[in-house]
Amino acid sequence: MALFTRTHVEYYNGRQSFTGDGTTTIFTISNNENAFPENQITAGILEEGIAYKVFIDGSLYAEEDISVSPTVNNYEIKYDTGVNIFDPAYLGWYIEFDSAPASAAVIEVEIVVQDFGNYQFTSLEHIINNFMIAYVGEGKVISKTHRTDVQFHAMRALQELSFDTFKSTKSQEITIPPSLTMILPHDYVNYVKLTFKDSAGIEHIIYPTSKTSNPFNPKQNSDGSFSFDPDDDGIEDREDLIPEQNSDTWDSYKSATPSENNKDSYIDNTYWTSNGQRYGLDPQHAQVNGSFFIDELKGLIHFSSNMNGKIITLKYISDSLGTDKEMKVHKLAEEAMYKWIAYAILSTRANTPEYVINRYKKERFAETRKAKLRLSNIKLEEITRILRGKSKWIKH
């Protein structure tokens, strides 16, 4: 199981202090092998500039001195089992200075921890290991299976549960460039919502439009026929259609002033010349926040012209398989993962009794439902406060 592997000082403070004596060059940071995040360690050496900072007398101390030639290493942070150094007191992570810090100098090594709150998750690797131990073997529900099969079904379960059970919503904030486009994130599956922030930091929802698009725009000759000549030299040396950079539809959309930018009053002669003229107003267009559409083919989000220069936030759903670090499961849904894997293996196996398959199908459904309820994070005090507002009388 994924347990807490650092001391409380290492987790909360992340900083160790030492005092130089003018002769000592090596100081032990931690005897715990897991003092630093695993993803920031390569072959026992920390990745430069990511997981740590070193201060001497309160000032940041550079790892290398580039003012001299050749460059001098001021210090190195390493992990040692005690075999390669003479003093066993230096077992573990230690910092070694090229020259001893001055006497009475205060040395501080700060571990930049980037895994706050990760104890609530367990890695996919731990899920697979635990499943192999608890569910596979002689006398167990699955007598024999390959680890690769378990890994495949575990990744499929992680994908499916990420869509509507796990807290898999991610976000990305950017400033809209003059091109009025945003590149979809690498692990994008579907969007939850897009918003822009005002000067007070309040998010305003941007609504999608279904009345425009950026269709494929093939290059054409003057007579309207398709061109297969990319260089316009009279020689057709392409066998497939040549796409233009943008379609006319998209160029017109991004250059036009959106109707929501019009701030004219609705009670003047232009908008309300007779009673009932605004009957049938479509609520999806009755907003001034802006609009967007997603070009799935090119992997871009296109925005209306009034979004130029605004800071927008894309909240989207990921399948949790983008990177190794993302492949983790919330502990409130750990049992649901085991039932998903067990059902998937048993249902794809020949000669498995139907009653066994049905049993694990029901257990998978029950555990998924339980995980969804747990992760919905409904608090009695919070929902009670909301429901109190529902008791107000609204006069018509």
TORLOVEX-212573 format. One record per residue (C-alpha): x, y, z; residue number from 1. Coordinates in nm, 2 decimals. Example, Ala and Ser with C-alpha at 12.3 -4.5 7.8 and 13.67 -1.06 7.14 Angstrom:
2
<site <1.23, -0.45, 0.78>, 1>,
<site <1.37, -0.11, 0.71>, 2>,
! end
This chain:
396
<site <0.00, 0.00, 0.00>, 1>,
<site <0.11, 0.36, -0.06>, 2>,
<site <0.21, 0.49, 0.29>, 3>,
<site <0.35, 0.81, 0.41>, 4>,
<site <0.73, 0.78, 0.37>, 5>,
<site <0.87, 1.11, 0.50>, 6>,
<site <0.89, 1.28, 0.84>, 7>,
<site <0.65, 1.56, 0.93>, 8>,
<site <0.93, 1.81, 0.92>, 9>,
<site <1.02, 1.71, 0.57>, 10>,
<site <0.66, 1.73, 0.46>, 11>,
<site <0.54, 2.05, 0.62>, 12>,
<site <0.86, 2.26, 0.65>, 13>,
<site <1.07, 2.11, 0.37>, 14>,
<site <1.38, 2.29, 0.51>, 15>,
<site <1.68, 2.17, 0.70>, 16>,
<site <1.93, 2.41, 0.87>, 17>,
<site <2.30, 2.36, 0.95>, 18>,
<site <2.58, 2.58, 1.08>, 19>,
<site <2.91, 2.59, 0.91>, 20>,
<site <3.24, 2.56, 1.10>, 21>,
<site <3.48, 2.66, 0.83>, 22>,
<site <3.61, 2.30, 0.77>, 23>,
<site <3.30, 2.07, 0.72>, 24>,
<site <3.20, 2.02, 0.36>, 25>,
<site <2.94, 1.75, 0.39>, 26>,
<site <2.60, 1.79, 0.57>, 27>,
<site <2.33, 1.52, 0.60>, 28>,
<site <1.99, 1.63, 0.48>, 29>,
<site <1.79, 1.32, 0.55>, 30>,
<site <1.84, 0.96, 0.62>, 31>,
<site <1.51, 0.89, 0.45>, 32>,
<site <1.55, 0.76, 0.09>, 33>,
<site <1.21, 0.91, 0.00>, 34>,
<site <1.28, 1.26, 0.13>, 35>,
<site <1.25, 1.39, -0.23>, 36>,
<site <0.97, 1.33, -0.47>, 37>,
<site <1.05, 1.02, -0.68>, 38>,
<site <0.98, 1.19, -1.01>, 39>,
<site <1.26, 1.44, -0.95>, 40>,
<site <1.53, 1.19, -0.90>, 41>,
<site <1.75, 1.04, -1.17>, 42>,
<site <2.00, 0.77, -1.08>, 43>,
<site <2.03, 0.90, -0.72>, 44>,
<site <2.10, 1.26, -0.83>, 45>,
<site <1.84, 1.53, -0.81>, 46>,
<site <1.73, 1.71, -1.12>, 47>,
<site <1.88, 2.05, -1.12>, 48>,
<site <1.67, 2.35, -1.01>, 49>,
<site <1.35, 2.15, -0.95>, 50>,
<site <1.34, 1.98, -0.61>, 51>,
<site <1.57, 2.19, -0.39>, 52>,
<site <1.71, 2.53, -0.31>, 53>,
<site <2.02, 2.61, -0.10>, 54>,
<site <2.05, 2.93, 0.11>, 55>,
<site <2.35, 3.06, 0.30>, 56>,
<site <2.28, 3.33, 0.55>, 57>,
<site <1.94, 3.38, 0.39>, 58>,
<site <2.07, 3.43, 0.03>, 59>,
<site <2.01, 3.18, -0.25>, 60>,
<site <2.33, 3.00, -0.32>, 61>,
<site <2.39, 2.90, -0.68>, 62>,
<site <2.47, 2.54, -0.76>, 63>,
<site <2.74, 2.64, -1.01>, 64>,
<site <2.97, 2.94, -1.03>, 65>,
<site <2.97, 3.04, -1.40>, 66>,
<site <3.18, 3.36, -1.34>, 67>,
<site <3.50, 3.16, -1.36>, 68>,
<site <3.63, 2.93, -1.63>, 69>,
<site <3.61, 2.64, -1.62>, 70>,
<site <3.28, 2.64, -1.42>, 71>,
<site <3.31, 2.55, -1.06>, 72>,
<site <3.05, 2.33, -0.88>, 73>,
<site <2.96, 2.50, -0.56>, 74>,
<site <2.78, 2.20, -0.42>, 75>,
<site <2.61, 1.87, -0.51>, 76>,
<site <2.32, 1.68, -0.34>, 77>,
<site <2.35, 1.31, -0.36>, 78>,
<site <2.21, 0.99, -0.20>, 79>,
<site <2.46, 0.73, -0.05>, 80>,
<site <2.41, 0.40, 0.13>, 81>,
<site <2.73, 0.46, 0.34>, 82>,
<site <2.95, 0.24, 0.12>, 83>,
<site <3.12, 0.51, -0.07>, 84>,
<site <3.19, 0.74, 0.22>, 85>,
<site <3.39, 0.69, 0.53>, 86>,
<site <3.16, 0.83, 0.80>, 87>,
<site <2.83, 0.63, 0.84>, 88>,
<site <2.67, 0.94, 0.98>, 89>,
<site <2.64, 1.06, 0.62>, 90>,
<site <2.41, 0.77, 0.53>, 91>,
<site <2.12, 0.90, 0.31>, 92>,
<site <2.08, 1.23, 0.13>, 93>,
<site <2.36, 1.47, 0.19>, 94>,
<site <2.49, 1.80, 0.04>, 95>,
<site <2.86, 1.83, -0.04>, 96>,
<site <3.01, 2.17, -0.09>, 97>,
<site <3.32, 2.23, -0.31>, 98>,
<site <3.46, 2.45, -0.04>, 99>,
<site <3.36, 2.45, 0.33>, 100>,
<site <3.11, 2.73, 0.42>, 101>,
<site <3.24, 2.99, 0.66>, 102>,
<site <3.23, 2.95, 1.03>, 103>,
<site <2.89, 3.03, 1.18>, 104>,
<site <2.74, 3.05, 0.83>, 105>,
<site <2.37, 2.94, 0.84>, 106>,
<site <2.31, 2.68, 0.57>, 107>,
<site <1.95, 2.60, 0.48>, 108>,
<site <1.85, 2.33, 0.23>, 109>,
<site <1.48, 2.36, 0.12>, 110>,
<site <1.31, 2.06, -0.03>, 111>,
<site <1.05, 2.20, -0.28>, 112>,
<site <0.78, 1.94, -0.22>, 113>,
<site <0.53, 1.91, -0.51>, 114>,
<site <0.32, 1.63, -0.38>, 115>,
<site <0.11, 1.79, -0.11>, 116>,
<site <-0.21, 1.60, -0.05>, 117>,
<site <-0.10, 1.29, -0.24>, 118>,
<site <-0.16, 1.06, 0.05>, 119>,
<site <-0.53, 1.05, -0.06>, 120>,
<site <-0.42, 0.87, -0.38>, 121>,
<site <-0.26, 0.54, -0.46>, 122>,
<site <-0.07, 0.47, -0.77>, 123>,
<site <-0.19, 0.24, -1.05>, 124>,
<site <0.12, 0.03, -0.99>, 125>,
<site <0.01, -0.04, -0.63>, 126>,
<site <-0.34, -0.12, -0.76>, 127>,
<site <-0.20, -0.38, -0.99>, 128>,
<site <0.04, -0.53, -0.73>, 129>,
<site <-0.24, -0.55, -0.47>, 130>,
<site <-0.47, -0.72, -0.72>, 131>,
<site <-0.22, -0.98, -0.81>, 132>,
<site <-0.17, -1.06, -0.44>, 133>,
<site <-0.53, -1.06, -0.33>, 134>,
<site <-0.72, -1.19, -0.64>, 135>,
<site <-0.48, -1.41, -0.84>, 136>,
<site <-0.35, -1.75, -0.73>, 137>,
<site <-0.44, -2.10, -0.63>, 138>,
<site <-0.77, -2.12, -0.43>, 139>,
<site <-0.86, -1.76, -0.53>, 140>,
<site <-1.13, -1.63, -0.77>, 141>,
<site <-0.88, -1.60, -1.05>, 142>,
<site <-0.65, -1.90, -1.05>, 143>,
<site <-0.40, -1.77, -1.31>, 144>,
<site <-0.36, -1.46, -1.53>, 145>,
<site <-0.08, -1.26, -1.68>, 146>,
<site <0.02, -0.93, -1.52>, 147>,
<site <0.00, -0.76, -1.86>, 148>,
<site <-0.37, -0.86, -1.87>, 149>,
<site <-0.43, -0.70, -1.53>, 150>,
<site <-0.24, -0.39, -1.64>, 151>,
<site <-0.45, -0.36, -1.95>, 152>,
<site <-0.78, -0.39, -1.77>, 153>,
<site <-0.66, -0.16, -1.49>, 154>,
<site <-0.58, 0.12, -1.74>, 155>,
<site <-0.92, 0.07, -1.90>, 156>,
<site <-1.09, 0.09, -1.56>, 157>,
<site <-0.90, 0.40, -1.48>, 158>,
<site <-1.01, 0.56, -1.81>, 159>,
<site <-1.38, 0.47, -1.76>, 160>,
<site <-1.39, 0.58, -1.40>, 161>,
<site <-1.22, 0.90, -1.48>, 162>,
<site <-1.50, 1.02, -1.71>, 163>,
<site <-1.78, 1.02, -1.45>, 164>,
<site <-1.66, 0.90, -1.11>, 165>,
<site <-1.31, 1.02, -1.03>, 166>,
<site <-1.22, 1.39, -0.97>, 167>,
<site <-1.04, 1.40, -1.30>, 168>,
<site <-1.13, 1.76, -1.40>, 169>,
<site <-0.82, 1.96, -1.49>, 170>,
<site <-0.77, 2.32, -1.58>, 171>,
<site <-0.55, 2.55, -1.79>, 172>,
<site <-0.54, 2.93, -1.79>, 173>,
<site <-0.41, 3.13, -2.08>, 174>,
<site <-0.44, 3.47, -2.24>, 175>,
<site <-0.62, 3.47, -2.57>, 176>,
<site <-0.38, 3.57, -2.85>, 177>,
<site <-0.47, 3.78, -3.16>, 178>,
<site <-0.52, 3.45, -3.35>, 179>,
<site <-0.82, 3.39, -3.12>, 180>,
<site <-0.73, 3.02, -3.08>, 181>,
<site <-0.62, 2.79, -2.80>, 182>,
<site <-0.44, 2.46, -2.84>, 183>,
<site <-0.62, 2.17, -2.68>, 184>,
<site <-0.42, 2.02, -2.39>, 185>,
<site <-0.23, 1.70, -2.46>, 186>,
<site <-0.46, 1.49, -2.24>, 187>,
<site <-0.79, 1.66, -2.34>, 188>,
<site <-1.09, 1.43, -2.37>, 189>,
<site <-1.39, 1.67, -2.33>, 190>,
<site <-1.45, 2.01, -2.18>, 191>,
<site <-1.64, 2.09, -1.87>, 192>,
<site <-1.67, 2.46, -1.92>, 193>,
<site <-1.47, 2.77, -2.04>, 194>,
<site <-1.47, 3.09, -1.84>, 195>,
<site <-1.30, 3.43, -1.85>, 196>,
<site <-1.21, 3.63, -1.54>, 197>,
<site <-1.29, 3.99, -1.47>, 198>,
<site <-1.09, 4.24, -1.27>, 199>,
<site <-1.23, 4.10, -0.95>, 200>,
<site <-1.12, 3.74, -1.03>, 201>,
<site <-1.48, 3.63, -1.08>, 202>,
<site <-1.52, 3.37, -1.36>, 203>,
<site <-1.79, 3.42, -1.63>, 204>,
<site <-1.90, 3.13, -1.84>, 205>,
<site <-1.83, 3.14, -2.22>, 206>,
<site <-2.09, 2.96, -2.42>, 207>,
<site <-2.04, 2.74, -2.72>, 208>,
<site <-2.18, 2.83, -3.06>, 209>,
<site <-2.32, 2.58, -3.30>, 210>,
<site <-2.38, 2.83, -3.58>, 211>,
<site <-2.03, 2.84, -3.73>, 212>,
<site <-1.72, 2.62, -3.78>, 213>,
<site <-1.38, 2.60, -3.95>, 214>,
<site <-1.45, 2.36, -4.24>, 215>,
<site <-1.18, 2.21, -4.46>, 216>,
<site <-1.10, 2.47, -4.73>, 217>,
<site <-0.93, 2.31, -5.03>, 218>,
<site <-0.74, 2.52, -5.27>, 219>,
<site <-0.93, 2.61, -5.59>, 220>,
<site <-0.84, 2.74, -5.94>, 221>,
<site <-1.01, 3.04, -6.09>, 222>,
<site <-1.27, 2.83, -6.26>, 223>,
<site <-1.37, 2.67, -5.93>, 224>,
<site <-1.20, 2.33, -5.99>, 225>,
<site <-0.97, 2.19, -5.72>, 226>,
<site <-0.60, 2.27, -5.75>, 227>,
<site <-0.33, 2.01, -5.71>, 228>,
<site <-0.05, 2.26, -5.78>, 229>,
<site <0.10, 2.38, -5.45>, 230>,
<site <0.36, 2.62, -5.61>, 231>,
<site <0.12, 2.78, -5.87>, 232>,
<site <0.37, 2.69, -6.14>, 233>,
<site <0.13, 2.52, -6.37>, 234>,
<site <0.25, 2.17, -6.27>, 235>,
<site <0.01, 1.96, -6.07>, 236>,
<site <0.24, 1.75, -5.85>, 237>,
<site <0.00, 1.66, -5.57>, 238>,
<site <-0.25, 1.37, -5.56>, 239>,
<site <-0.44, 1.50, -5.26>, 240>,
<site <-0.63, 1.82, -5.20>, 241>,
<site <-0.43, 2.12, -5.08>, 242>,
<site <-0.58, 2.29, -4.77>, 243>,
<site <-0.58, 2.66, -4.73>, 244>,
<site <-0.46, 2.80, -4.40>, 245>,
<site <-0.81, 2.91, -4.27>, 246>,
<site <-1.16, 2.87, -4.41>, 247>,
<site <-1.36, 3.18, -4.51>, 248>,
<site <-1.61, 3.09, -4.25>, 249>,
<site <-1.36, 3.11, -3.97>, 250>,
<site <-1.20, 3.43, -4.11>, 251>,
<site <-1.54, 3.60, -4.12>, 252>,
<site <-1.63, 3.48, -3.77>, 253>,
<site <-1.32, 3.61, -3.60>, 254>,
<site <-1.32, 3.94, -3.78>, 255>,
<site <-1.69, 4.02, -3.71>, 256>,
<site <-1.81, 4.21, -3.41>, 257>,
<site <-2.02, 3.97, -3.20>, 258>,
<site <-2.38, 4.06, -3.14>, 259>,
<site <-2.32, 4.03, -2.77>, 260>,
<site <-2.09, 4.33, -2.79>, 261>,
<site <-2.38, 4.56, -2.87>, 262>,
<site <-2.48, 4.74, -2.55>, 263>,
<site <-2.78, 4.93, -2.70>, 264>,
<site <-3.09, 4.95, -2.48>, 265>,
<site <-3.36, 4.70, -2.56>, 266>,
<site <-3.63, 4.97, -2.52>, 267>,
<site <-3.53, 5.19, -2.80>, 268>,
<site <-3.68, 5.20, -3.16>, 269>,
<site <-3.42, 4.96, -3.29>, 270>,
<site <-3.49, 4.66, -3.06>, 271>,
<site <-3.85, 4.72, -2.95>, 272>,
<site <-4.04, 4.88, -3.22>, 273>,
<site <-4.36, 4.69, -3.13>, 274>,
<site <-4.47, 4.49, -2.83>, 275>,
<site <-4.39, 4.12, -2.85>, 276>,
<site <-4.11, 4.16, -3.11>, 277>,
<site <-3.86, 3.98, -2.88>, 278>,
<site <-4.09, 3.69, -2.82>, 279>,
<site <-3.90, 3.36, -2.87>, 280>,
<site <-3.56, 3.49, -2.76>, 281>,
<site <-3.31, 3.20, -2.76>, 282>,
<site <-3.15, 3.20, -2.41>, 283>,
<site <-2.83, 3.04, -2.53>, 284>,
<site <-2.76, 3.36, -2.73>, 285>,
<site <-2.89, 3.60, -2.47>, 286>,
<site <-2.55, 3.67, -2.31>, 287>,
<site <-2.25, 3.90, -2.34>, 288>,
<site <-1.97, 3.68, -2.23>, 289>,
<site <-1.85, 3.57, -2.57>, 290>,
<site <-1.86, 3.24, -2.76>, 291>,
<site <-1.64, 2.96, -2.88>, 292>,
<site <-1.63, 2.64, -3.09>, 293>,
<site <-1.39, 2.35, -3.09>, 294>,
<site <-1.22, 2.23, -3.41>, 295>,
<site <-1.16, 1.87, -3.32>, 296>,
<site <-0.98, 1.80, -3.65>, 297>,
<site <-0.71, 2.06, -3.59>, 298>,
<site <-0.71, 2.04, -3.21>, 299>,
<site <-0.80, 2.41, -3.15>, 300>,
<site <-1.06, 2.61, -2.97>, 301>,
<site <-1.17, 2.92, -3.16>, 302>,
<site <-1.31, 3.23, -2.98>, 303>,
<site <-1.52, 3.52, -3.09>, 304>,
<site <-1.33, 3.85, -3.14>, 305>,
<site <-1.45, 4.01, -2.81>, 306>,
<site <-1.23, 3.75, -2.63>, 307>,
<site <-0.90, 3.89, -2.77>, 308>,
<site <-0.66, 3.95, -2.48>, 309>,
<site <-0.88, 3.81, -2.21>, 310>,
<site <-0.76, 3.56, -1.96>, 311>,
<site <-0.97, 3.24, -2.00>, 312>,
<site <-0.98, 2.91, -1.81>, 313>,
<site <-1.04, 2.58, -1.97>, 314>,
<site <-1.17, 2.31, -1.74>, 315>,
<site <-1.16, 1.97, -1.90>, 316>,
<site <-1.18, 1.60, -1.85>, 317>,
<site <-0.87, 1.38, -1.87>, 318>,
<site <-0.86, 1.00, -1.89>, 319>,
<site <-0.58, 1.01, -1.62>, 320>,
<site <-0.34, 0.83, -1.86>, 321>,
<site <-0.15, 1.13, -1.99>, 322>,
<site <0.17, 1.07, -1.78>, 323>,
<site <0.29, 0.82, -1.53>, 324>,
<site <0.24, 1.07, -1.25>, 325>,
<site <-0.13, 1.11, -1.34>, 326>,
<site <-0.20, 0.74, -1.32>, 327>,
<site <-0.33, 0.73, -0.96>, 328>,
<site <-0.66, 0.63, -0.79>, 329>,
<site <-0.83, 0.81, -0.51>, 330>,
<site <-0.84, 0.58, -0.20>, 331>,
<site <-1.22, 0.63, -0.17>, 332>,
<site <-1.25, 0.45, -0.51>, 333>,
<site <-0.98, 0.19, -0.47>, 334>,
<site <-1.22, -0.11, -0.42>, 335>,
<site <-1.41, 0.00, -0.73>, 336>,
<site <-1.09, -0.05, -0.93>, 337>,
<site <-1.04, -0.40, -0.80>, 338>,
<site <-1.40, -0.50, -0.89>, 339>,
<site <-1.36, -0.35, -1.24>, 340>,
<site <-1.05, -0.55, -1.30>, 341>,
<site <-1.19, -0.87, -1.17>, 342>,
<site <-1.51, -0.84, -1.37>, 343>,
<site <-1.32, -0.75, -1.69>, 344>,
<site <-1.09, -1.05, -1.66>, 345>,
<site <-1.36, -1.30, -1.57>, 346>,
<site <-1.60, -1.18, -1.84>, 347>,
<site <-1.34, -1.21, -2.12>, 348>,
<site <-1.24, -1.56, -2.01>, 349>,
<site <-1.37, -1.88, -2.17>, 350>,
<site <-1.56, -2.13, -1.95>, 351>,
<site <-1.62, -1.89, -1.67>, 352>,
<site <-1.96, -1.98, -1.50>, 353>,
<site <-2.22, -1.72, -1.58>, 354>,
<site <-2.32, -1.68, -1.22>, 355>,
<site <-1.96, -1.58, -1.13>, 356>,
<site <-1.96, -1.32, -1.40>, 357>,
<site <-2.30, -1.18, -1.29>, 358>,
<site <-2.18, -1.17, -0.93>, 359>,
<site <-1.88, -0.95, -1.01>, 360>,
<site <-2.08, -0.74, -1.25>, 361>,
<site <-2.31, -0.65, -0.96>, 362>,
<site <-2.02, -0.60, -0.73>, 363>,
<site <-1.86, -0.37, -0.98>, 364>,
<site <-2.18, -0.17, -1.02>, 365>,
<site <-2.22, -0.14, -0.64>, 366>,
<site <-1.86, -0.03, -0.57>, 367>,
<site <-1.87, 0.22, -0.86>, 368>,
<site <-2.19, 0.37, -0.72>, 369>,
<site <-2.04, 0.38, -0.37>, 370>,
<site <-1.72, 0.55, -0.50>, 371>,
<site <-1.93, 0.81, -0.69>, 372>,
<site <-2.12, 0.89, -0.37>, 373>,
<site <-1.80, 0.92, -0.16>, 374>,
<site <-1.63, 1.14, -0.42>, 375>,
<site <-1.93, 1.36, -0.46>, 376>,
<site <-1.82, 1.52, -0.14>, 377>,
<site <-2.17, 1.61, -0.01>, 378>,
<site <-2.15, 1.76, 0.34>, 379>,
<site <-2.46, 1.78, 0.55>, 380>,
<site <-2.39, 2.12, 0.69>, 381>,
<site <-2.32, 2.27, 0.35>, 382>,
<site <-2.63, 2.13, 0.18>, 383>,
<site <-2.85, 2.23, 0.48>, 384>,
<site <-2.73, 2.59, 0.44>, 385>,
<site <-2.82, 2.58, 0.07>, 386>,
<site <-3.17, 2.43, 0.14>, 387>,
<site <-3.24, 2.70, 0.39>, 388>,
<site <-3.25, 2.95, 0.10>, 389>,
<site <-3.52, 2.73, -0.08>, 390>,
<site <-3.77, 2.81, 0.20>, 391>,
<site <-3.79, 3.18, 0.09>, 392>,
<site <-4.12, 3.29, -0.06>, 393>,
<site <-4.09, 3.44, -0.41>, 394>,
<site <-4.37, 3.68, -0.51>, 395>,
<site <-4.47, 3.69, -0.87>, 396>,
! end
